[in-house]
């Protein structure tokens, strides 16, 4: 897991450096808000039922080239699984390919990256001691990947829908090895151009 995290950070850093040097003249930054619903569970040493929650936050996306986008988010997210609810502040860094669809007004982006989450809340009604909130670990490392479909408006703003799967790379509870948050995100986002194109 440590090598995976180090590799993801290295690849992301290389993309940022290459983007800044090779495609600065075509760069564009978007900033905006994103929010929606989550459904999650905890696996795999103990499997919980899934539960619904919410997520909301801000993002900044840098178009390094016509088809490469790097994005940084700051999110409040509800995870866990019935009967445990865990609230996090997450900071995912993602990168991926962006491709035009149809007449060019729509773009699709496939992406992956690395994320870190800091627990800010916990509520457990479980009789299992391992699910005691005092045993919930923080921070949590995770591996996000997903698909974004967005409409590009004439003023450069975007309105889109995002589906993401987020797999926990670190244990959720300290007394349960292989206890990982697995979370689906269904989100709407709106972004505005920032700075010069």
ChimeraX attribute file (.defattr): number of C-alpha atoms within 10 A of each C-alpha:
attribute: neighborCount
match mode: 1-to-1
recipient: residues
	/A:1	9
	/A:2	10
	/A:3	8
	/A:4	12
	/A:5	16
	/A:6	12
	/A:7	13
	/A:8	19
	/A:9	16
	/A:10	12
	/A:11	13
	/A:12	19
	/A:13	12
	/A:14	12
	/A:15	18
	/A:16	16
	/A:17	12
	/A:18	13
	/A:19	20
	/A:20	16
	/A:21	11
	/A:22	12
	/A:23	13
	/A:24	14
	/A:25	12
	/A:26	14
	/A:27	19
	/A:28	19
	/A:29	19
	/A:30	19
	/A:31	20
	/A:32	19
	/A:33	17
	/A:34	22
	/A:35	21
	/A:36	17
	/A:37	16
	/A:38	21
	/A:39	19
	/A:40	25
	/A:41	24
	/A:42	27
	/A:43	21
	/A:44	14
	/A:45	11
	/A:46	13
	/A:47	13
	/A:48	16
	/A:49	13
	/A:50	18
	/A:51	19
	/A:52	17
	/A:53	20
	/A:54	17
	/A:55	21
	/A:56	19
	/A:57	18
	/A:58	17
	/A:59	20
	/A:60	19
	/A:61	21
	/A:62	21
	/A:63	23
	/A:64	25
	/A:65	19
	/A:66	14
	/A:67	14
	/A:68	19
	/A:69	24
	/A:70	23
	/A:71	19
	/A:72	18
	/A:73	20
	/A:74	18
	/A:75	20
	/A:76	19
	/A:77	24
	/A:78	26
	/A:79	27
	/A:80	28
	/A:81	24
	/A:82	18
	/A:83	16
	/A:84	21
	/A:85	20
	/A:86	20
	/A:87	20
	/A:88	21
	/A:89	20
	/A:90	22
	/A:91	20
	/A:92	21
	/A:93	23
	/A:94	23
	/A:95	25
	/A:96	20
	/A:97	16
	/A:98	20
	/A:99	15
	/A:100	17
	/A:101	13
	/A:102	7
	/A:103	7
	/A:104	10
	/A:105	13
	/A:106	17
	/A:107	19
	/A:108	19
	/A:109	19
	/A:110	19
	/A:111	20
	/A:112	22
	/A:113	23
	/A:114	24
	/A:115	24
	/A:116	19
	/A:117	21
	/A:118	16
	/A:119	20
	/A:120	13
	/A:121	13
	/A:122	17
	/A:123	14
	/A:124	16
	/A:125	12
	/A:126	13
	/A:127	9
	/A:128	8
	/A:129	10
	/A:130	15
	/A:131	21
	/A:132	17
	/A:133	18
	/A:134	11
	/A:135	14
	/A:136	20
	/A:137	15
	/A:138	17
	/A:139	16
	/A:140	20
	/A:141	25
	/A:142	23
	/A:143	22
	/A:144	21
	/A:145	18
	/A:146	18
	/A:147	17
	/A:148	18
	/A:149	22
	/A:150	23
	/A:151	19
	/A:152	17
	/A:153	12
	/A:154	8
	/A:155	8
	/A:156	14
	/A:157	17
	/A:158	22
	/A:159	17
	/A:160	18
	/A:161	18
	/A:162	20
	/A:163	15
	/A:164	19
	/A:165	18
	/A:166	20
	/A:167	20
	/A:168	22
	/A:169	22
	/A:170	22
	/A:171	21
	/A:172	26
	/A:173	21
	/A:174	16
	/A:175	15
	/A:176	17
	/A:177	14
	/A:178	18
	/A:179	21
	/A:180	25
	/A:181	25
	/A:182	22
	/A:183	25
	/A:184	19
	/A:185	22
	/A:186	16
	/A:187	19
	/A:188	19
	/A:189	21
	/A:190	19
	/A:191	22
	/A:192	17
	/A:193	18
	/A:194	16
	/A:195	9
	/A:196	9
	/A:197	12
